[in-house]
Amino acid sequence: MAGTFGHESDKLQMSKDIYGLSWAPNLDKLPTERCLVTGYSCRSQVKRFEQAPTKHPLQAVLQLLD
């Protein structure tokens, strides 16, 4: 769901369906705070449907360096 497509109100159900096929099963395996997500749209979708933020991999690297 790249860009704003998945955030448009008329695309909500499609966005939820695709999320259920792709991200949801994988997020069930780990807590969301341990999941690293490269794409902004993907992070936004996880935050929207799980009410939980995820990190970009570079954010995780920066935390390790601090």
N, CA, C, O and CB atoms as a CASP TS submission, in Angstrom:
PFRMAT TS
TARGET T0000
AUTHOR 0000-0000-0000
METHOD Language model
MODEL 1
PARENT N/A
ATOM      1  N   MET     1       0.840  -1.175   0.000  1.00  0.00           N
ATOM      2  CA  MET     1       0.000   0.000   0.000  1.00  0.00           C
ATOM      3  C   MET     1       0.887   1.240   0.000  1.00  0.00           C
ATOM      4  O   MET     1       0.836   2.037   0.936  1.00  0.00           O
ATOM      5  CB  MET     1      -0.956  -0.003   1.214  1.00  0.00           C
ATOM      6  N   ALA     2       1.654   1.400  -0.986  1.00  0.00           N
ATOM      7  CA  ALA     2       2.607   2.505  -1.042  1.00  0.00           C
ATOM      8  C   ALA     2       1.906   3.855  -1.108  1.00  0.00           C
ATOM      9  O   ALA     2       0.809   3.991  -1.650  1.00  0.00           O
ATOM     10  CB  ALA     2       3.526   2.344  -2.240  1.00  0.00           C
ATOM     11  N   GLY     3       2.577   4.838  -0.541  1.00  0.00           N
ATOM     12  CA  GLY     3       2.046   6.198  -0.587  1.00  0.00           C
ATOM     13  C   GLY     3       0.772   6.332   0.230  1.00  0.00           C
ATOM     14  O   GLY     3       0.601   5.671   1.254  1.00  0.00           O
ATOM     15  N   THR     4      -0.116   7.193  -0.235  1.00  0.00           N
ATOM     16  CA  THR     4      -1.348   7.464   0.506  1.00  0.00           C
ATOM     17  C   THR     4      -2.492   6.527   0.141  1.00  0.00           C
ATOM     18  O   THR     4      -3.554   6.594   0.760  1.00  0.00           O
ATOM     19  CB  THR     4      -1.777   8.881   0.270  1.00  0.00           C
ATOM     20  N   PHE     5      -2.309   5.669  -0.832  1.00  0.00           N
ATOM     21  CA  PHE     5      -3.383   4.800  -1.321  1.00  0.00           C
ATOM     22  C   PHE     5      -4.102   4.080  -0.182  1.00  0.00           C
ATOM     23  O   PHE     5      -5.330   4.116  -0.104  1.00  0.00           O
ATOM     24  CB  PHE     5      -2.823   3.777  -2.302  1.00  0.00           C
ATOM     25  N   GLY     6      -3.367   3.445   0.678  1.00  0.00           N
ATOM     26  CA  GLY     6      -3.969   2.675   1.763  1.00  0.00           C
ATOM     27  C   GLY     6      -4.596   3.511   2.850  1.00  0.00           C
ATOM     28  O   GLY     6      -5.295   2.980   3.713  1.00  0.00           O
ATOM     29  N   HIS     7      -4.358   4.821   2.825  1.00  0.00           N
ATOM     30  CA  HIS     7      -4.924   5.716   3.836  1.00  0.00           C
ATOM     31  C   HIS     7      -6.197   6.395   3.361  1.00  0.00           C
ATOM     32  O   HIS     7      -6.869   7.063   4.146  1.00  0.00           O
ATOM     33  CB  HIS     7      -3.908   6.764   4.227  1.00  0.00           C
ATOM     34  N   GLU     8      -6.538   6.236   2.098  1.00  0.00           N
ATOM     35  CA  GLU     8      -7.750   6.854   1.570  1.00  0.00           C
ATOM     36  C   GLU     8      -8.965   6.110   2.119  1.00  0.00           C
ATOM     37  O   GLU     8      -8.986   4.880   2.157  1.00  0.00           O
ATOM     38  CB  GLU     8      -7.750   6.846   0.010  1.00  0.00           C
ATOM     39  N   SER     9      -9.980   6.870   2.544  1.00  0.00           N
ATOM     40  CA  SER     9     -11.133   6.264   3.218  1.00  0.00           C
ATOM     41  C   SER     9     -11.854   5.230   2.358  1.00  0.00           C
ATOM     42  O   SER     9     -12.348   4.232   2.883  1.00  0.00           O
ATOM     43  CB  SER     9     -12.109   7.339   3.626  1.00  0.00           C
ATOM     44  N   ASP    10     -11.922   5.452   1.058  1.00  0.00           N
ATOM     45  CA  ASP    10     -12.614   4.483   0.201  1.00  0.00           C
ATOM     46  C   ASP    10     -11.789   3.218  -0.038  1.00  0.00           C
ATOM     47  O   ASP    10     -12.296   2.259  -0.621  1.00  0.00           O
ATOM     48  CB  ASP    10     -12.956   5.126  -1.131  1.00  0.00           C
ATOM     49  N   LYS    11     -10.543   3.199   0.396  1.00  0.00           N
ATOM     50  CA  LYS    11      -9.670   2.026   0.238  1.00  0.00           C
ATOM     51  C   LYS    11      -9.422   1.310   1.569  1.00  0.00           C
ATOM     52  O   LYS    11      -8.597   0.399   1.642  1.00  0.00           O
ATOM     53  CB  LYS    11      -8.332   2.447  -0.377  1.00  0.00           C
ATOM     54  N   LEU    12     -10.136   1.723   2.618  1.00  0.00           N
ATOM     55  CA  LEU    12      -9.874   1.184   3.951  1.00  0.00           C
ATOM     56  C   LEU    12      -9.997  -0.337   4.006  1.00  0.00           C
ATOM     57  O   LEU    12      -9.099  -1.003   4.521  1.00  0.00           O
ATOM     58  CB  LEU    12     -10.823   1.803   4.949  1.00  0.00           C
ATOM     59  N   GLN    13     -11.076  -0.892   3.491  1.00  0.00           N
ATOM     60  CA  GLN    13     -11.257  -2.342   3.574  1.00  0.00           C
ATOM     61  C   GLN    13     -10.183  -3.085   2.788  1.00  0.00           C
ATOM     62  O   GLN    13      -9.679  -4.110   3.247  1.00  0.00           O
ATOM     63  CB  GLN    13     -12.641  -2.734   3.060  1.00  0.00           C
ATOM     64  N   MET    14      -9.833  -2.584   1.621  1.00  0.00           N
ATOM     65  CA  MET    14      -8.774  -3.213   0.833  1.00  0.00           C
ATOM     66  C   MET    14      -7.449  -3.158   1.595  1.00  0.00           C
ATOM     67  O   MET    14      -6.687  -4.125   1.600  1.00  0.00           O
ATOM     68  CB  MET    14      -8.634  -2.522  -0.545  1.00  0.00           C
ATOM     69  N   SER    15      -7.186  -2.035   2.228  1.00  0.00           N
ATOM     70  CA  SER    15      -5.971  -1.877   3.008  1.00  0.00           C
ATOM     71  C   SER    15      -5.935  -2.881   4.162  1.00  0.00           C
ATOM     72  O   SER    15      -4.902  -3.501   4.414  1.00  0.00           O
ATOM     73  CB  SER    15      -5.861  -0.445   3.541  1.00  0.00           C
ATOM     74  N   LYS    16      -7.052  -3.039   4.855  1.00  0.00           N
ATOM     75  CA  LYS    16      -7.127  -4.010   5.955  1.00  0.00           C
ATOM     76  C   LYS    16      -6.935  -5.438   5.448  1.00  0.00           C
ATOM     77  O   LYS    16      -6.246  -6.242   6.076  1.00  0.00           O
ATOM     78  CB  LYS    16      -8.475  -3.890   6.683  1.00  0.00           C
ATOM     79  N   ASP    17      -7.549  -5.742   4.308  1.00  0.00           N
ATOM     80  CA  ASP    17      -7.424  -7.091   3.746  1.00  0.00           C
ATOM     81  C   ASP    17      -5.978  -7.409   3.373  1.00  0.00           C
ATOM     82  O   ASP    17      -5.479  -8.492   3.680  1.00  0.00           O
ATOM     83  CB  ASP    17      -8.324  -7.240   2.516  1.00  0.00           C
ATOM     84  N   ILE    18      -5.317  -6.480   2.720  1.00  0.00           N
ATOM     85  CA  ILE    18      -3.918  -6.691   2.334  1.00  0.00           C
ATOM     86  C   ILE    18      -3.034  -6.777   3.566  1.00  0.00           C
ATOM     87  O   ILE    18      -2.121  -7.601   3.624  1.00  0.00           O
ATOM     88  CB  ILE    18      -3.430  -5.560   1.409  1.00  0.00           C
ATOM     89  N   TYR    19      -3.298  -5.936   4.543  1.00  0.00           N
ATOM     90  CA  TYR    19      -2.558  -5.978   5.801  1.00  0.00           C
ATOM     91  C   TYR    19      -2.706  -7.360   6.453  1.00  0.00           C
ATOM     92  O   TYR    19      -1.737  -7.927   6.957  1.00  0.00           O
ATOM     93  CB  TYR    19      -3.055  -4.864   6.763  1.00  0.00           C
ATOM     94  N   GLY    20      -3.919  -7.881   6.433  1.00  0.00           N
ATOM     95  CA  GLY    20      -4.177  -9.193   7.018  1.00  0.00           C
ATOM     96  C   GLY    20      -3.457 -10.328   6.308  1.00  0.00           C
ATOM     97  O   GLY    20      -3.166 -11.358   6.915  1.00  0.00           O
ATOM     98  N   LEU    21      -3.171 -10.145   5.033  1.00  0.00           N
ATOM     99  CA  LEU    21      -2.457 -11.168   4.264  1.00  0.00           C
ATOM    100  C   LEU    21      -0.944 -11.055   4.398  1.00  0.00           C
ATOM    101  O   LEU    21      -0.230 -12.045   4.234  1.00  0.00           O
ATOM    102  CB  LEU    21      -2.840 -11.077   2.805  1.00  0.00           C
ATOM    103  N   SER    22      -0.453  -9.862   4.693  1.00  0.00           N
ATOM    104  CA  SER    22       0.994  -9.663   4.669  1.00  0.00           C
ATOM    105  C   SER    22       1.581  -9.395   6.052  1.00  0.00           C
ATOM    106  O   SER    22       2.330 -10.224   6.569  1.00  0.00           O
ATOM    107  CB  SER    22       1.336  -8.519   3.750  1.00  0.00           C
ATOM    108  N   TRP    23       1.262  -8.279   6.649  1.00  0.00           N
ATOM    109  CA  TRP    23       1.898  -7.893   7.902  1.00  0.00           C
ATOM    110  C   TRP    23       1.351  -8.608   9.126  1.00  0.00           C
ATOM    111  O   TRP    23       2.123  -9.066   9.969  1.00  0.00           O
ATOM    112  CB  TRP    23       1.758  -6.434   8.094  1.00  0.00           C
ATOM    113  N   ALA    24       0.057  -8.709   9.235  1.00  0.00           N
ATOM    114  CA  ALA    24      -0.552  -9.250  10.457  1.00  0.00           C
ATOM    115  C   ALA    24      -0.004 -10.624  10.853  1.00  0.00           C
ATOM    116  O   ALA    24       0.339 -10.812  12.020  1.00  0.00           O
ATOM    117  CB  ALA    24      -2.048  -9.346  10.277  1.00  0.00           C
ATOM    118  N   PRO    25       0.092 -11.588   9.937  1.00  0.00           N
ATOM    119  CA  PRO    25       0.615 -12.903  10.341  1.00  0.00           C
ATOM    120  C   PRO    25       2.062 -12.835  10.840  1.00  0.00           C
ATOM    121  O   PRO    25       2.443 -13.581  11.742  1.00  0.00           O
ATOM    122  CB  PRO    25       0.527 -13.875   9.172  1.00  0.00           C
ATOM    123  N   ASN    26       2.849 -11.962  10.266  1.00  0.00           N
ATOM    124  CA  ASN    26       4.246 -11.839  10.682  1.00  0.00           C
ATOM    125  C   ASN    26       4.382 -11.120  12.014  1.00  0.00           C
ATOM    126  O   ASN    26       5.263 -11.450  12.809  1.00  0.00           O
ATOM    127  CB  ASN    26       5.044 -11.106   9.623  1.00  0.00           C
ATOM    128  N   LEU    27       3.528 -10.151  12.265  1.00  0.00           N
ATOM    129  CA  LEU    27       3.592  -9.431  13.532  1.00  0.00           C
ATOM    130  C   LEU    27       3.093 -10.275  14.690  1.00  0.00           C
ATOM    131  O   LEU    27       3.371  -9.962  15.847  1.00  0.00           O
ATOM    132  CB  LEU    27       2.790  -8.154  13.448  1.00  0.00           C
ATOM    133  N   ASP    28       2.363 -11.337  14.399  1.00  0.00           N
ATOM    134  CA  ASP    28       1.929 -12.250  15.456  1.00  0.00           C
ATOM    135  C   ASP    28       3.100 -13.046  16.019  1.00  0.00           C
ATOM    136  O   ASP    28       3.003 -13.599  17.114  1.00  0.00           O
ATOM    137  CB  ASP    28       0.857 -13.203  14.928  1.00  0.00           C
ATOM    138  N   LYS    29       4.200 -13.108  15.285  1.00  0.00           N
ATOM    139  CA  LYS    29       5.360 -13.903  15.702  1.00  0.00           C
ATOM    140  C   LYS    29       6.266 -13.164  16.677  1.00  0.00           C
ATOM    141  O   LYS    29       6.957 -13.791  17.480  1.00  0.00           O
ATOM    142  CB  LYS    29       6.160 -14.315  14.492  1.00  0.00           C
ATOM    143  N   LEU    30       6.267 -11.839  16.614  1.00  0.00           N
ATOM    144  CA  LEU    30       7.129 -11.019  17.469  1.00  0.00           C
ATOM    145  C   LEU    30       6.353  -9.819  17.982  1.00  0.00           C
ATOM    146  O   LEU    30       5.396  -9.379  17.346  1.00  0.00           O
ATOM    147  CB  LEU    30       8.390 -10.558  16.704  1.00  0.00           C
ATOM    148  N   PRO    31       6.758  -9.290  19.120  1.00  0.00           N
ATOM    149  CA  PRO    31       6.154  -8.025  19.552  1.00  0.00           C
ATOM    150  C   PRO    31       6.511  -6.920  18.549  1.00  0.00           C
ATOM    151  O   PRO    31       7.618  -6.908  18.010  1.00  0.00           O
ATOM    152  CB  PRO    31       6.636  -7.640  20.993  1.00  0.00           C
ATOM    153  N   THR    32       5.594  -6.010  18.302  1.00  0.00           N
ATOM    154  CA  THR    32       5.848  -4.977  17.292  1.00  0.00           C
ATOM    155  C   THR    32       7.083  -4.145  17.612  1.00  0.00           C
ATOM    156  O   THR    32       7.750  -3.664  16.697  1.00  0.00           O
ATOM    157  CB  THR    32       4.642  -4.067  17.166  1.00  0.00           C
ATOM    158  N   GLU    33       7.401  -3.965  18.889  1.00  0.00           N
ATOM    159  CA  GLU    33       8.586  -3.162  19.222  1.00  0.00           C
ATOM    160  C   GLU    33       9.888  -3.837  18.793  1.00  0.00           C
ATOM    161  O   GLU    33      10.936  -3.192  18.770  1.00  0.00           O
ATOM    162  CB  GLU    33       8.624  -2.890  20.720  1.00  0.00           C
ATOM    163  N   ARG    34       9.836  -5.119  18.454  1.00  0.00           N
ATOM    164  CA  ARG    34      11.025  -5.822  17.958  1.00  0.00           C
ATOM    165  C   ARG    34      11.055  -5.927  16.445  1.00  0.00           C
ATOM    166  O   ARG    34      12.031  -6.426  15.884  1.00  0.00           O
ATOM    167  CB  ARG    34      11.093  -7.204  18.556  1.00  0.00           C
ATOM    168  N   CYS    35      10.015  -5.471  15.776  1.00  0.00           N
ATOM    169  CA  CYS    35       9.938  -5.554  14.318  1.00  0.00           C
ATOM    170  C   CYS    35      10.571  -4.328  13.678  1.00  0.00           C
ATOM    171  O   CYS    35      10.330  -3.198  14.103  1.00  0.00           O
ATOM    172  CB  CYS    35       8.480  -5.696  13.860  1.00  0.00           C
ATOM    173  N   LEU    36      11.374  -4.560  12.664  1.00  0.00           N
ATOM    174  CA  LEU    36      12.012  -3.477  11.921  1.00  0.00           C
ATOM    175  C   LEU    36      11.360  -3.393  10.551  1.00  0.00           C
ATOM    176  O   LEU    36      11.212  -4.399   9.857  1.00  0.00           O
ATOM    177  CB  LEU    36      13.556  -3.701  11.797  1.00  0.00           C
ATOM    178  N   VAL    37      10.972  -2.186  10.170  1.00  0.00           N
ATOM    179  CA  VAL    37      10.217  -1.981   8.936  1.00  0.00           C
ATOM    180  C   VAL    37      10.862  -0.844   8.155  1.00  0.00           C
ATOM    181  O   VAL    37      10.979   0.273   8.660  1.00  0.00           O
ATOM    182  CB  VAL    37       8.716  -1.672   9.233  1.00  0.00           C
ATOM    183  N   THR    38      11.278  -1.127   6.926  1.00  0.00           N
ATOM    184  CA  THR    38      11.993  -0.113   6.145  1.00  0.00           C
ATOM    185  C   THR    38      11.095   0.955   5.549  1.00  0.00           C
ATOM    186  O   THR    38      11.494   2.118   5.495  1.00  0.00           O
ATOM    187  CB  THR    38      12.752  -0.771   5.047  1.00  0.00           C
ATOM    188  N   GLY    39       9.919   0.611   5.110  1.00  0.00           N
ATOM    189  CA  GLY    39       9.075   1.566   4.390  1.00  0.00           C
ATOM    190  C   GLY    39       8.200   2.410   5.297  1.00  0.00           C
ATOM    191  O   GLY    39       7.612   1.907   6.254  1.00  0.00           O
ATOM    192  N   TYR    40       8.120   3.705   4.985  1.00  0.00           N
ATOM    193  CA  TYR    40       7.277   4.617   5.764  1.00  0.00           C
ATOM    194  C   TYR    40       5.813   4.185   5.712  1.00  0.00           C
ATOM    195  O   TYR    40       5.132   4.161   6.737  1.00  0.00           O
ATOM    196  CB  TYR    40       7.422   6.059   5.245  1.00  0.00           C
ATOM    197  N   SER    41       5.334   3.846   4.527  1.00  0.00           N
ATOM    198  CA  SER    41       3.929   3.451   4.381  1.00  0.00           C
ATOM    199  C   SER    41       3.636   2.188   5.179  1.00  0.00           C
ATOM    200  O   SER    41       2.569   2.062   5.780  1.00  0.00           O
ATOM    201  CB  SER    41       3.582   3.230   2.899  1.00  0.00           C
ATOM    202  N   CYS    42       4.573   1.262   5.186  1.00  0.00           N
ATOM    203  CA  CYS    42       4.385   0.027   5.950  1.00  0.00           C
ATOM    204  C   CYS    42       4.353   0.319   7.450  1.00  0.00           C
ATOM    205  O   CYS    42       3.513  -0.221   8.170  1.00  0.00           O
ATOM    206  CB  CYS    42       5.504  -0.983   5.627  1.00  0.00           C
ATOM    207  N   ARG    43       5.265   1.171   7.924  1.00  0.00           N
ATOM    208  CA  ARG    43       5.255   1.540   9.341  1.00  0.00           C
ATOM    209  C   ARG    43       3.950   2.239   9.703  1.00  0.00           C
ATOM    210  O   ARG    43       3.393   2.008  10.777  1.00  0.00           O
ATOM    211  CB  ARG    43       6.455   2.448   9.673  1.00  0.00           C
ATOM    212  N   SER    44       3.467   3.090   8.812  1.00  0.00           N
ATOM    213  CA  SER    44       2.205   3.794   9.055  1.00  0.00           C
ATOM    214  C   SER    44       1.044   2.818   9.146  1.00  0.00           C
ATOM    215  O   SER    44       0.156   2.977   9.984  1.00  0.00           O
ATOM    216  CB  SER    44       1.939   4.819   7.949  1.00  0.00           C
ATOM    217  N   GLN    45       1.051   1.817   8.292  1.00  0.00           N
ATOM    218  CA  GLN    45      -0.032   0.836   8.283  1.00  0.00           C
ATOM    219  C   GLN    45      -0.015  -0.001   9.564  1.00  0.00           C
ATOM    220  O   GLN    45      -1.068  -0.270  10.141  1.00  0.00           O
ATOM    221  CB  GLN    45       0.080  -0.077   7.047  1.00  0.00           C
ATOM    222  N   VAL    46       1.161  -0.409  10.006  1.00  0.00           N
ATOM    223  CA  VAL    46       1.263  -1.162  11.257  1.00  0.00           C
ATOM    224  C   VAL    46       0.769  -0.301  12.416  1.00  0.00           C
ATOM    225  O   VAL    46       0.006  -0.766  13.262  1.00  0.00           O
ATOM    226  CB  VAL    46       2.725  -1.626  11.506  1.00  0.00           C
ATOM    227  N   LYS    47       1.204   0.944  12.449  1.00  0.00           N
ATOM    228  CA  LYS    47       0.772   1.848  13.518  1.00  0.00           C
ATOM    229  C   LYS    47      -0.742   2.039  13.485  1.00  0.00           C
ATOM    230  O   LYS    47      -1.387   2.090  14.533  1.00  0.00           O
ATOM    231  CB  LYS    47       1.481   3.209  13.393  1.00  0.00           C
ATOM    232  N   ARG    48      -1.295   2.142  12.309  1.00  0.00           N
ATOM    233  CA  ARG    48      -2.735   2.371  12.148  1.00  0.00           C
ATOM    234  C   ARG    48      -3.566   1.178  12.617  1.00  0.00           C
ATOM    235  O   ARG    48      -4.556   1.357  13.325  1.00  0.00           O
ATOM    236  CB  ARG    48      -3.054   2.674  10.691  1.00  0.00           C
ATOM    237  N   PHE    49      -3.179  -0.023  12.234  1.00  0.00           N
ATOM    238  CA  PHE    49      -3.997  -1.194  12.536  1.00  0.00           C
ATOM    239  C   PHE    49      -3.624  -1.893  13.840  1.00  0.00           C
ATOM    240  O   PHE    49      -4.457  -2.598  14.410  1.00  0.00           O
ATOM    241  CB  PHE    49      -3.897  -2.168  11.414  1.00  0.00           C
ATOM    242  N   GLU    50      -2.418  -1.722  14.318  1.00  0.00           N
ATOM    243  CA  GLU    50      -1.986  -2.367  15.561  1.00  0.00           C
ATOM    244  C   GLU    50      -1.881  -1.374  16.718  1.00  0.00           C
ATOM    245  O   GLU    50      -1.695  -1.776  17.867  1.00  0.00           O
ATOM    246  CB  GLU    50      -0.644  -3.056  15.353  1.00  0.00           C
ATOM    247  N   GLN    51      -1.999  -0.088  16.419  1.00  0.00           N
ATOM    248  CA  GLN    51      -1.804   0.976  17.415  1.00  0.00           C
ATOM    249  C   GLN    51      -0.456   0.814  18.117  1.00  0.00           C
ATOM    250  O   GLN    51      -0.332   1.034  19.322  1.00  0.00           O
ATOM    251  CB  GLN    51      -2.951   0.965  18.456  1.00  0.00           C
ATOM    252  N   ALA    52       0.540   0.428  17.336  1.00  0.00           N
ATOM    253  CA  ALA    52       1.877   0.213  17.874  1.00  0.00           C
ATOM    254  C   ALA    52       2.913   0.685  16.861  1.00  0.00           C
ATOM    255  O   ALA    52       2.828   0.348  15.680  1.00  0.00           O
ATOM    256  CB  ALA    52       2.097  -1.278  18.231  1.00  0.00           C
ATOM    257  N   PRO    53       3.881   1.456  17.315  1.00  0.00           N
ATOM    258  CA  PRO    53       4.924   1.908  16.389  1.00  0.00           C
ATOM    259  C   PRO    53       5.958   0.816  16.123  1.00  0.00           C
ATOM    260  O   PRO    53       6.173  -0.073  16.948  1.00  0.00           O
ATOM    261  CB  PRO    53       5.616   3.150  16.943  1.00  0.00           C
ATOM    262  N   THR    54       6.582   0.902  14.972  1.00  0.00           N
ATOM    263  CA  THR    54       7.718   0.044  14.643  1.00  0.00           C
ATOM    264  C   THR    54       8.897   0.954  14.336  1.00  0.00           C
ATOM    265  O   THR    54       8.735   2.167  14.208  1.00  0.00           O
ATOM    266  CB  THR    54       7.397  -0.913  13.430  1.00  0.00           C
ATOM    267  N   LYS    55      10.062   0.378  14.220  1.00  0.00           N
ATOM    268  CA  LYS    55      11.264   1.166  13.946  1.00  0.00           C
ATOM    269  C   LYS    55      11.804   0.857  12.558  1.00  0.00           C
ATOM    270  O   LYS    55      11.659  -0.248  12.034  1.00  0.00           O
ATOM    271  CB  LYS    55      12.340   0.896  15.005  1.00  0.00           C
ATOM    272  N   HIS    56      12.425   1.864  11.994  1.00  0.00           N
ATOM    273  CA  HIS    56      13.217   1.671  10.787  1.00  0.00           C
ATOM    274  C   HIS    56      14.510   0.985  11.245  1.00  0.00           C
ATOM    275  O   HIS    56      14.971   1.251  12.355  1.00  0.00           O
ATOM    276  CB  HIS    56      13.502   3.055  10.025  1.00  0.00           C
ATOM    277  N   PRO    57      15.100   0.123  10.436  1.00  0.00           N
ATOM    278  CA  PRO    57      16.339  -0.550  10.834  1.00  0.00           C
ATOM    279  C   PRO    57      17.449   0.415  11.269  1.00  0.00           C
ATOM    280  O   PRO    57      18.217   0.104  12.179  1.00  0.00           O
ATOM    281  CB  PRO    57      16.837  -1.398   9.694  1.00  0.00           C
ATOM    282  N   LEU    58      17.535   1.564  10.633  1.00  0.00           N
ATOM    283  CA  LEU    58      18.575   2.520  11.033  1.00  0.00           C
ATOM    284  C   LEU    58      18.323   3.100  12.420  1.00  0.00           C
ATOM    285  O   LEU    58      19.271   3.447  13.124  1.00  0.00           O
ATOM    286  CB  LEU    58      18.664   3.649  10.018  1.00  0.00           C
ATOM    287  N   GLN    59      17.075   3.209  12.816  1.00  0.00           N
ATOM    288  CA  GLN    59      16.773   3.651  14.178  1.00  0.00           C
ATOM    289  C   GLN    59      17.287   2.625  15.187  1.00  0.00           C
ATOM    290  O   GLN    59      17.802   2.992  16.243  1.00  0.00           O
ATOM    291  CB  GLN    59      15.249   3.871  14.358  1.00  0.00           C
ATOM    292  N   ALA    60      17.148   1.357  14.863  1.00  0.00           N
ATOM    293  CA  ALA    60      17.633   0.297  15.748  1.00  0.00           C
ATOM    294  C   ALA    60      19.158   0.332  15.844  1.00  0.00           C
ATOM    295  O   ALA    60      19.717   0.159  16.927  1.00  0.00           O
ATOM    296  CB  ALA    60      17.162  -1.082  15.246  1.00  0.00           C
ATOM    297  N   VAL    61      19.827   0.554  14.722  1.00  0.00           N
ATOM    298  CA  VAL    61      21.293   0.652  14.726  1.00  0.00           C
ATOM    299  C   VAL    61      21.737   1.837  15.580  1.00  0.00           C
ATOM    300  O   VAL    61      22.672   1.716  16.371  1.00  0.00           O
ATOM    301  CB  VAL    61      21.839   0.796  13.280  1.00  0.00           C
ATOM    302  N   LEU    62      21.076   2.970  15.425  1.00  0.00           N
ATOM    303  CA  LEU    62      21.426   4.147  16.226  1.00  0.00           C
ATOM    304  C   LEU    62      21.262   3.876  17.715  1.00  0.00           C
ATOM    305  O   LEU    62      22.081   4.326  18.517  1.00  0.00           O
ATOM    306  CB  LEU    62      20.565   5.343  15.818  1.00  0.00           C
ATOM    307  N   GLN    63      20.231   3.157  18.093  1.00  0.00           N
ATOM    308  CA  GLN    63      20.041   2.814  19.501  1.00  0.00           C
ATOM    309  C   GLN    63      21.177   1.943  20.014  1.00  0.00           C
ATOM    310  O   GLN    63      21.612   2.095  21.155  1.00  0.00           O
ATOM    311  CB  GLN    63      18.708   2.101  19.701  1.00  0.00           C
ATOM    312  N   LEU    64      21.656   1.038  19.182  1.00  0.00           N
ATOM    313  CA  LEU    64      22.768   0.180  19.589  1.00  0.00           C
ATOM    314  C   LEU    64      24.057   0.971  19.760  1.00  0.00           C
ATOM    315  O   LEU    64      24.897   0.627  20.591  1.00  0.00           O
ATOM    316  CB  LEU    64      22.977  -0.931  18.572  1.00  0.00           C
ATOM    317  N   LEU    65      24.209   2.025  18.978  1.00  0.00           N
ATOM    318  CA  LEU    65      25.425   2.832  19.038  1.00  0.00           C
ATOM    319  C   LEU    65      25.428   3.824  20.200  1.00  0.00           C
ATOM    320  O   LEU    65      26.486   4.308  20.601  1.00  0.00           O
ATOM    321  CB  LEU    65      25.601   3.576  17.742  1.00  0.00           C
ATOM    322  N   ASP    66      24.265   4.122  20.731  1.00  0.00           N
ATOM    323  CA  ASP    66      24.186   5.078  21.858  1.00  0.00           C
ATOM    324  C   ASP    66      24.651   4.472  23.144  1.00  0.00           C
ATOM    325  O   ASP    66      24.647   5.140  24.178  1.00  0.00           O
ATOM    326  CB  ASP    66      22.776   5.583  22.033  1.00  0.00           C
TER
END
